[in-house]
């Protein structure tokens, strides 16, 4: 997930990886998906089939600084563009040739109301 200002400056970039996480990374006597792993699953963060997964990302749209000993917040931009990409990456890196596929990309322009009541 990438957040950009209207002039293209990136103000926030976050990533979420979905995959099963082994409990003991091959240590202990618990059996997981096979003898090569030899562990249980600590938590399953994979994408389940036919089920919607909801994620929340917090994007700070202001910078904090101290002015005369007081905390001051300055808004970076009232208008931002949010891009969300969903990739399938079986192994390696996203940049590797023939390794990854982009499943979906959504781009939305958001605006903060100015001077509302």
Chimera marker file (.cmm) of the C-alpha trace (Angstrom):
<marker_set name="trace">
<marker id="1" x="0.000" y="0.000" z="0.000" r="1" g="1" b="0" radius="0.5"/>
<marker id="2" x="1.491" y="3.308" z="-1.100" r="1" g="1" b="0" radius="0.5"/>
<marker id="3" x="0.228" y="6.820" z="-0.305" r="1" g="1" b="0" radius="0.5"/>
<marker id="4" x="1.332" y="9.712" z="-2.546" r="1" g="1" b="0" radius="0.5"/>
<marker id="5" x="0.753" y="13.456" z="-2.659" r="1" g="1" b="0" radius="0.5"/>
<marker id="6" x="-0.640" y="15.022" z="-5.886" r="1" g="1" b="0" radius="0.5"/>
<marker id="7" x="2.931" y="15.845" z="-7.017" r="1" g="1" b="0" radius="0.5"/>
<marker id="8" x="3.935" y="12.149" z="-6.726" r="1" g="1" b="0" radius="0.5"/>
<marker id="9" x="5.898" y="12.297" z="-3.453" r="1" g="1" b="0" radius="0.5"/>
<marker id="10" x="5.531" y="9.071" z="-1.423" r="1" g="1" b="0" radius="0.5"/>
<marker id="11" x="4.483" y="9.890" z="2.152" r="1" g="1" b="0" radius="0.5"/>
<marker id="12" x="3.735" y="6.355" z="3.366" r="1" g="1" b="0" radius="0.5"/>
<marker id="13" x="4.477" y="2.817" z="2.204" r="1" g="1" b="0" radius="0.5"/>
<marker id="14" x="3.397" y="-0.347" z="4.020" r="1" g="1" b="0" radius="0.5"/>
<marker id="15" x="3.398" y="-4.032" z="3.173" r="1" g="1" b="0" radius="0.5"/>
<marker id="16" x="1.527" y="-7.069" z="4.497" r="1" g="1" b="0" radius="0.5"/>
<marker id="17" x="2.680" y="-10.615" z="3.730" r="1" g="1" b="0" radius="0.5"/>
<marker id="18" x="0.221" y="-13.500" z="3.928" r="1" g="1" b="0" radius="0.5"/>
<marker id="19" x="1.734" y="-16.931" z="4.615" r="1" g="1" b="0" radius="0.5"/>
<marker id="20" x="1.684" y="-19.744" z="7.178" r="1" g="1" b="0" radius="0.5"/>
<marker id="21" x="4.244" y="-19.209" z="9.951" r="1" g="1" b="0" radius="0.5"/>
<marker id="22" x="5.819" y="-22.338" z="11.497" r="1" g="1" b="0" radius="0.5"/>
<marker id="23" x="5.691" y="-22.455" z="15.292" r="1" g="1" b="0" radius="0.5"/>
<marker id="24" x="9.177" y="-23.599" z="16.201" r="1" g="1" b="0" radius="0.5"/>
<marker id="25" x="10.989" y="-23.363" z="12.867" r="1" g="1" b="0" radius="0.5"/>
<marker id="26" x="11.851" y="-27.088" z="12.834" r="1" g="1" b="0" radius="0.5"/>
<marker id="27" x="12.702" y="-27.472" z="16.538" r="1" g="1" b="0" radius="0.5"/>
<marker id="28" x="10.894" y="-29.732" z="18.972" r="1" g="1" b="0" radius="0.5"/>
<marker id="29" x="8.763" y="-32.827" z="18.506" r="1" g="1" b="0" radius="0.5"/>
<marker id="30" x="5.600" y="-31.286" z="16.972" r="1" g="1" b="0" radius="0.5"/>
<marker id="31" x="4.793" y="-32.315" z="13.412" r="1" g="1" b="0" radius="0.5"/>
<marker id="32" x="3.517" y="-29.647" z="11.011" r="1" g="1" b="0" radius="0.5"/>
<marker id="33" x="2.866" y="-30.013" z="7.286" r="1" g="1" b="0" radius="0.5"/>
<marker id="34" x="5.541" y="-32.670" z="6.844" r="1" g="1" b="0" radius="0.5"/>
<marker id="35" x="8.693" y="-34.188" z="8.330" r="1" g="1" b="0" radius="0.5"/>
<marker id="36" x="10.802" y="-31.516" z="6.616" r="1" g="1" b="0" radius="0.5"/>
<marker id="37" x="9.215" y="-28.827" z="8.790" r="1" g="1" b="0" radius="0.5"/>
<marker id="38" x="8.585" y="-30.755" z="12.019" r="1" g="1" b="0" radius="0.5"/>
<marker id="39" x="6.596" y="-27.994" z="13.672" r="1" g="1" b="0" radius="0.5"/>
<marker id="40" x="3.050" y="-26.781" z="14.210" r="1" g="1" b="0" radius="0.5"/>
<marker id="41" x="1.656" y="-23.517" z="12.895" r="1" g="1" b="0" radius="0.5"/>
<marker id="42" x="1.918" y="-20.538" z="15.229" r="1" g="1" b="0" radius="0.5"/>
<marker id="43" x="-0.601" y="-18.518" z="13.272" r="1" g="1" b="0" radius="0.5"/>
<marker id="44" x="-1.974" y="-18.779" z="9.795" r="1" g="1" b="0" radius="0.5"/>
<marker id="45" x="-1.760" y="-15.466" z="7.953" r="1" g="1" b="0" radius="0.5"/>
<marker id="46" x="-2.514" y="-16.954" z="4.538" r="1" g="1" b="0" radius="0.5"/>
<marker id="47" x="-5.385" y="-15.760" z="2.367" r="1" g="1" b="0" radius="0.5"/>
<marker id="48" x="-8.283" y="-18.217" z="2.789" r="1" g="1" b="0" radius="0.5"/>
<marker id="49" x="-10.162" y="-19.190" z="-0.396" r="1" g="1" b="0" radius="0.5"/>
<marker id="50" x="-13.584" y="-17.597" z="-1.001" r="1" g="1" b="0" radius="0.5"/>
<marker id="51" x="-13.323" y="-15.415" z="2.112" r="1" g="1" b="0" radius="0.5"/>
<marker id="52" x="-12.865" y="-11.641" z="2.235" r="1" g="1" b="0" radius="0.5"/>
<marker id="53" x="-9.894" y="-10.434" z="4.285" r="1" g="1" b="0" radius="0.5"/>
<marker id="54" x="-10.016" y="-6.892" z="5.673" r="1" g="1" b="0" radius="0.5"/>
<marker id="55" x="-6.836" y="-4.982" z="6.521" r="1" g="1" b="0" radius="0.5"/>
<marker id="56" x="-6.447" y="-1.589" z="8.180" r="1" g="1" b="0" radius="0.5"/>
<marker id="57" x="-3.516" y="0.682" z="7.414" r="1" g="1" b="0" radius="0.5"/>
<marker id="58" x="-2.955" y="3.923" z="9.319" r="1" g="1" b="0" radius="0.5"/>
<marker id="59" x="-1.465" y="6.744" z="7.260" r="1" g="1" b="0" radius="0.5"/>
<marker id="60" x="-0.269" y="9.863" z="9.114" r="1" g="1" b="0" radius="0.5"/>
<marker id="61" x="-1.121" y="12.881" z="6.962" r="1" g="1" b="0" radius="0.5"/>
<marker id="62" x="0.719" y="15.361" z="9.148" r="1" g="1" b="0" radius="0.5"/>
<marker id="63" x="4.185" y="15.991" z="10.571" r="1" g="1" b="0" radius="0.5"/>
<marker id="64" x="4.740" y="16.737" z="14.243" r="1" g="1" b="0" radius="0.5"/>
<marker id="65" x="7.296" y="19.265" z="15.441" r="1" g="1" b="0" radius="0.5"/>
<marker id="66" x="7.927" y="21.413" z="18.496" r="1" g="1" b="0" radius="0.5"/>
<marker id="67" x="7.416" y="25.150" z="18.134" r="1" g="1" b="0" radius="0.5"/>
<marker id="68" x="8.195" y="27.283" z="21.187" r="1" g="1" b="0" radius="0.5"/>
<marker id="69" x="8.043" y="24.159" z="23.375" r="1" g="1" b="0" radius="0.5"/>
<marker id="70" x="4.564" y="23.193" z="22.126" r="1" g="1" b="0" radius="0.5"/>
<marker id="71" x="3.641" y="20.309" z="19.851" r="1" g="1" b="0" radius="0.5"/>
<marker id="72" x="2.577" y="21.533" z="16.411" r="1" g="1" b="0" radius="0.5"/>
<marker id="73" x="1.115" y="19.454" z="13.595" r="1" g="1" b="0" radius="0.5"/>
<marker id="74" x="1.549" y="20.450" z="9.968" r="1" g="1" b="0" radius="0.5"/>
<marker id="75" x="-0.656" y="18.826" z="7.329" r="1" g="1" b="0" radius="0.5"/>
<marker id="76" x="1.437" y="17.275" z="4.547" r="1" g="1" b="0" radius="0.5"/>
<marker id="77" x="-1.338" y="17.329" z="1.952" r="1" g="1" b="0" radius="0.5"/>
<marker id="78" x="-5.140" y="17.582" z="1.894" r="1" g="1" b="0" radius="0.5"/>
<marker id="79" x="-5.321" y="15.378" z="-1.209" r="1" g="1" b="0" radius="0.5"/>
<marker id="80" x="-3.614" y="11.985" z="-1.502" r="1" g="1" b="0" radius="0.5"/>
<marker id="81" x="-3.637" y="9.019" z="-3.863" r="1" g="1" b="0" radius="0.5"/>
<marker id="82" x="-3.670" y="5.545" z="-2.321" r="1" g="1" b="0" radius="0.5"/>
<marker id="83" x="-2.462" y="2.585" z="-4.393" r="1" g="1" b="0" radius="0.5"/>
<marker id="84" x="-3.031" y="-0.982" z="-3.198" r="1" g="1" b="0" radius="0.5"/>
<marker id="85" x="-1.483" y="-3.924" z="-5.037" r="1" g="1" b="0" radius="0.5"/>
<marker id="86" x="-2.089" y="-7.642" z="-4.433" r="1" g="1" b="0" radius="0.5"/>
<marker id="87" x="0.757" y="-9.840" z="-5.679" r="1" g="1" b="0" radius="0.5"/>
<marker id="88" x="1.243" y="-13.608" z="-5.855" r="1" g="1" b="0" radius="0.5"/>
<marker id="89" x="4.859" y="-14.382" z="-5.061" r="1" g="1" b="0" radius="0.5"/>
<marker id="90" x="5.610" y="-18.109" z="-4.696" r="1" g="1" b="0" radius="0.5"/>
<marker id="91" x="9.346" y="-17.641" z="-3.978" r="1" g="1" b="0" radius="0.5"/>
<marker id="92" x="12.183" y="-15.133" z="-4.262" r="1" g="1" b="0" radius="0.5"/>
<marker id="93" x="11.677" y="-11.437" z="-4.902" r="1" g="1" b="0" radius="0.5"/>
<marker id="94" x="9.039" y="-9.442" z="-6.761" r="1" g="1" b="0" radius="0.5"/>
<marker id="95" x="11.718" y="-8.215" z="-9.177" r="1" g="1" b="0" radius="0.5"/>
<marker id="96" x="12.763" y="-11.761" z="-10.242" r="1" g="1" b="0" radius="0.5"/>
<marker id="97" x="11.905" y="-12.576" z="-13.875" r="1" g="1" b="0" radius="0.5"/>
<marker id="98" x="8.779" y="-14.745" z="-14.225" r="1" g="1" b="0" radius="0.5"/>
<marker id="99" x="8.391" y="-15.195" z="-10.473" r="1" g="1" b="0" radius="0.5"/>
<marker id="100" x="5.507" y="-12.933" z="-9.516" r="1" g="1" b="0" radius="0.5"/>
<marker id="101" x="2.068" y="-11.996" z="-10.752" r="1" g="1" b="0" radius="0.5"/>
<marker id="102" x="0.034" y="-8.924" z="-9.854" r="1" g="1" b="0" radius="0.5"/>
<marker id="103" x="-3.478" y="-10.157" z="-9.099" r="1" g="1" b="0" radius="0.5"/>
<marker id="104" x="-5.164" y="-6.819" z="-8.493" r="1" g="1" b="0" radius="0.5"/>
<marker id="105" x="-4.348" y="-3.109" z="-8.301" r="1" g="1" b="0" radius="0.5"/>
<marker id="106" x="-6.687" y="-0.452" z="-6.907" r="1" g="1" b="0" radius="0.5"/>
<marker id="107" x="-5.977" y="3.292" z="-7.002" r="1" g="1" b="0" radius="0.5"/>
<marker id="108" x="-8.169" y="5.825" z="-5.172" r="1" g="1" b="0" radius="0.5"/>
<marker id="109" x="-7.898" y="9.580" z="-4.696" r="1" g="1" b="0" radius="0.5"/>
<marker id="110" x="-8.832" y="10.759" z="-1.218" r="1" g="1" b="0" radius="0.5"/>
<marker id="111" x="-9.379" y="14.255" z="0.108" r="1" g="1" b="0" radius="0.5"/>
<marker id="112" x="-9.529" y="15.724" z="3.605" r="1" g="1" b="0" radius="0.5"/>
<marker id="113" x="-12.379" y="18.203" z="4.060" r="1" g="1" b="0" radius="0.5"/>
<marker id="114" x="-11.119" y="21.737" z="4.650" r="1" g="1" b="0" radius="0.5"/>
<marker id="115" x="-12.686" y="23.856" z="7.406" r="1" g="1" b="0" radius="0.5"/>
<marker id="116" x="-15.690" y="21.621" z="8.082" r="1" g="1" b="0" radius="0.5"/>
<marker id="117" x="-18.118" y="22.173" z="10.966" r="1" g="1" b="0" radius="0.5"/>
<link id1="1" id2="2" r="1" g="1" b="0" radius="0.2"/>
<link id1="2" id2="3" r="1" g="1" b="0" radius="0.2"/>
<link id1="3" id2="4" r="1" g="1" b="0" radius="0.2"/>
<link id1="4" id2="5" r="1" g="1" b="0" radius="0.2"/>
<link id1="5" id2="6" r="1" g="1" b="0" radius="0.2"/>
<link id1="6" id2="7" r="1" g="1" b="0" radius="0.2"/>
<link id1="7" id2="8" r="1" g="1" b="0" radius="0.2"/>
<link id1="8" id2="9" r="1" g="1" b="0" radius="0.2"/>
<link id1="9" id2="10" r="1" g="1" b="0" radius="0.2"/>
<link id1="10" id2="11" r="1" g="1" b="0" radius="0.2"/>
<link id1="11" id2="12" r="1" g="1" b="0" radius="0.2"/>
<link id1="12" id2="13" r="1" g="1" b="0" radius="0.2"/>
<link id1="13" id2="14" r="1" g="1" b="0" radius="0.2"/>
<link id1="14" id2="15" r="1" g="1" b="0" radius="0.2"/>
<link id1="15" id2="16" r="1" g="1" b="0" radius="0.2"/>
<link id1="16" id2="17" r="1" g="1" b="0" radius="0.2"/>
<link id1="17" id2="18" r="1" g="1" b="0" radius="0.2"/>
<link id1="18" id2="19" r="1" g="1" b="0" radius="0.2"/>
<link id1="19" id2="20" r="1" g="1" b="0" radius="0.2"/>
<link id1="20" id2="21" r="1" g="1" b="0" radius="0.2"/>
<link id1="21" id2="22" r="1" g="1" b="0" radius="0.2"/>
<link id1="22" id2="23" r="1" g="1" b="0" radius="0.2"/>
<link id1="23" id2="24" r="1" g="1" b="0" radius="0.2"/>
<link id1="24" id2="25" r="1" g="1" b="0" radius="0.2"/>
<link id1="25" id2="26" r="1" g="1" b="0" radius="0.2"/>
<link id1="26" id2="27" r="1" g="1" b="0" radius="0.2"/>
<link id1="27" id2="28" r="1" g="1" b="0" radius="0.2"/>
<link id1="28" id2="29" r="1" g="1" b="0" radius="0.2"/>
<link id1="29" id2="30" r="1" g="1" b="0" radius="0.2"/>
<link id1="30" id2="31" r="1" g="1" b="0" radius="0.2"/>
<link id1="31" id2="32" r="1" g="1" b="0" radius="0.2"/>
<link id1="32" id2="33" r="1" g="1" b="0" radius="0.2"/>
<link id1="33" id2="34" r="1" g="1" b="0" radius="0.2"/>
<link id1="34" id2="35" r="1" g="1" b="0" radius="0.2"/>
<link id1="35" id2="36" r="1" g="1" b="0" radius="0.2"/>
<link id1="36" id2="37" r="1" g="1" b="0" radius="0.2"/>
<link id1="37" id2="38" r="1" g="1" b="0" radius="0.2"/>
<link id1="38" id2="39" r="1" g="1" b="0" radius="0.2"/>
<link id1="39" id2="40" r="1" g="1" b="0" radius="0.2"/>
<link id1="40" id2="41" r="1" g="1" b="0" radius="0.2"/>
<link id1="41" id2="42" r="1" g="1" b="0" radius="0.2"/>
<link id1="42" id2="43" r="1" g="1" b="0" radius="0.2"/>
<link id1="43" id2="44" r="1" g="1" b="0" radius="0.2"/>
<link id1="44" id2="45" r="1" g="1" b="0" radius="0.2"/>
<link id1="45" id2="46" r="1" g="1" b="0" radius="0.2"/>
<link id1="46" id2="47" r="1" g="1" b="0" radius="0.2"/>
<link id1="47" id2="48" r="1" g="1" b="0" radius="0.2"/>
<link id1="48" id2="49" r="1" g="1" b="0" radius="0.2"/>
<link id1="49" id2="50" r="1" g="1" b="0" radius="0.2"/>
<link id1="50" id2="51" r="1" g="1" b="0" radius="0.2"/>
<link id1="51" id2="52" r="1" g="1" b="0" radius="0.2"/>
<link id1="52" id2="53" r="1" g="1" b="0" radius="0.2"/>
<link id1="53" id2="54" r="1" g="1" b="0" radius="0.2"/>
<link id1="54" id2="55" r="1" g="1" b="0" radius="0.2"/>
<link id1="55" id2="56" r="1" g="1" b="0" radius="0.2"/>
<link id1="56" id2="57" r="1" g="1" b="0" radius="0.2"/>
<link id1="57" id2="58" r="1" g="1" b="0" radius="0.2"/>
<link id1="58" id2="59" r="1" g="1" b="0" radius="0.2"/>
<link id1="59" id2="60" r="1" g="1" b="0" radius="0.2"/>
<link id1="60" id2="61" r="1" g="1" b="0" radius="0.2"/>
<link id1="61" id2="62" r="1" g="1" b="0" radius="0.2"/>
<link id1="62" id2="63" r="1" g="1" b="0" radius="0.2"/>
<link id1="63" id2="64" r="1" g="1" b="0" radius="0.2"/>
<link id1="64" id2="65" r="1" g="1" b="0" radius="0.2"/>
<link id1="65" id2="66" r="1" g="1" b="0" radius="0.2"/>
<link id1="66" id2="67" r="1" g="1" b="0" radius="0.2"/>
<link id1="67" id2="68" r="1" g="1" b="0" radius="0.2"/>
<link id1="68" id2="69" r="1" g="1" b="0" radius="0.2"/>
<link id1="69" id2="70" r="1" g="1" b="0" radius="0.2"/>
<link id1="70" id2="71" r="1" g="1" b="0" radius="0.2"/>
<link id1="71" id2="72" r="1" g="1" b="0" radius="0.2"/>
<link id1="72" id2="73" r="1" g="1" b="0" radius="0.2"/>
<link id1="73" id2="74" r="1" g="1" b="0" radius="0.2"/>
<link id1="74" id2="75" r="1" g="1" b="0" radius="0.2"/>
<link id1="75" id2="76" r="1" g="1" b="0" radius="0.2"/>
<link id1="76" id2="77" r="1" g="1" b="0" radius="0.2"/>
<link id1="77" id2="78" r="1" g="1" b="0" radius="0.2"/>
<link id1="78" id2="79" r="1" g="1" b="0" radius="0.2"/>
<link id1="79" id2="80" r="1" g="1" b="0" radius="0.2"/>
<link id1="80" id2="81" r="1" g="1" b="0" radius="0.2"/>
<link id1="81" id2="82" r="1" g="1" b="0" radius="0.2"/>
<link id1="82" id2="83" r="1" g="1" b="0" radius="0.2"/>
<link id1="83" id2="84" r="1" g="1" b="0" radius="0.2"/>
<link id1="84" id2="85" r="1" g="1" b="0" radius="0.2"/>
<link id1="85" id2="86" r="1" g="1" b="0" radius="0.2"/>
<link id1="86" id2="87" r="1" g="1" b="0" radius="0.2"/>
<link id1="87" id2="88" r="1" g="1" b="0" radius="0.2"/>
<link id1="88" id2="89" r="1" g="1" b="0" radius="0.2"/>
<link id1="89" id2="90" r="1" g="1" b="0" radius="0.2"/>
<link id1="90" id2="91" r="1" g="1" b="0" radius="0.2"/>
<link id1="91" id2="92" r="1" g="1" b="0" radius="0.2"/>
<link id1="92" id2="93" r="1" g="1" b="0" radius="0.2"/>
<link id1="93" id2="94" r="1" g="1" b="0" radius="0.2"/>
<link id1="94" id2="95" r="1" g="1" b="0" radius="0.2"/>
<link id1="95" id2="96" r="1" g="1" b="0" radius="0.2"/>
<link id1="96" id2="97" r="1" g="1" b="0" radius="0.2"/>
<link id1="97" id2="98" r="1" g="1" b="0" radius="0.2"/>
<link id1="98" id2="99" r="1" g="1" b="0" radius="0.2"/>
<link id1="99" id2="100" r="1" g="1" b="0" radius="0.2"/>
<link id1="100" id2="101" r="1" g="1" b="0" radius="0.2"/>
<link id1="101" id2="102" r="1" g="1" b="0" radius="0.2"/>
<link id1="102" id2="103" r="1" g="1" b="0" radius="0.2"/>
<link id1="103" id2="104" r="1" g="1" b="0" radius="0.2"/>
<link id1="104" id2="105" r="1" g="1" b="0" radius="0.2"/>
<link id1="105" id2="106" r="1" g="1" b="0" radius="0.2"/>
<link id1="106" id2="107" r="1" g="1" b="0" radius="0.2"/>
<link id1="107" id2="108" r="1" g="1" b="0" radius="0.2"/>
<link id1="108" id2="109" r="1" g="1" b="0" radius="0.2"/>
<link id1="109" id2="110" r="1" g="1" b="0" radius="0.2"/>
<link id1="110" id2="111" r="1" g="1" b="0" radius="0.2"/>
<link id1="111" id2="112" r="1" g="1" b="0" radius="0.2"/>
<link id1="112" id2="113" r="1" g="1" b="0" radius="0.2"/>
<link id1="113" id2="114" r="1" g="1" b="0" radius="0.2"/>
<link id1="114" id2="115" r="1" g="1" b="0" radius="0.2"/>
<link id1="115" id2="116" r="1" g="1" b="0" radius="0.2"/>
<link id1="116" id2="117" r="1" g="1" b="0" radius="0.2"/>
</marker_set>
